[in-house]
Amino acid sequence: MSESLPADVAEVLEAVLKPDTPVHAALRRQVPHLSVRGRCTCGCGTAYFDLDAGRVAPAPTGASTVVAAEALLYTEAGECPGEVLVFTQGGYLAWLEVCSWSDDIEVTLAAARRWLRGRA
């Protein structure tokens, strides 16, 4: 069962998908049609999407699985403990992944949201 797009996922997509980049602009048009199909069970916040492809055009990313956007995450202290990746499949948003490179700093979608908001 899918849930509607939660605010944390929507805000991180908003921060990572830049409106002045043509591929990102096309992906941003897909966001209103997304729902979350599932989340990673480890607690990182990675979200897997469902999208009605008949309601919106694909982005020009190609037919394969592609990292269409990425953002390094920086803490308030300037450390970089991970990143957020946005994957597409066939030009459609497929999942948002939260990656941790640190054993000392917990990297979650909530933390990514806070750190990305701090960059603005």
Sequence and secondary structure as in RCSB ss.txt:
>XXXX:A:sequence
MSESLPADVAEVLEAVLKPDTPVHAALRRQVPHLSVRGRCTCGCGTAYFDLDAGRVAPAPTGASTVVAAEALLYT
EAGECPGEVLVFTQGGYLAWLEVCSWSDDIEVTLAAARRWLRGRA
>XXXX:A:secstr
  EE  HHHHHHHHHHS TTSHHHHHHHTTGGGEEEEEE TTSS  EEEEE GGGS   SS SSEEEEEEEEE  
TTS   EEEEEEEETTEEEEEEEEE  SSS   HHHHHHHHHHH 
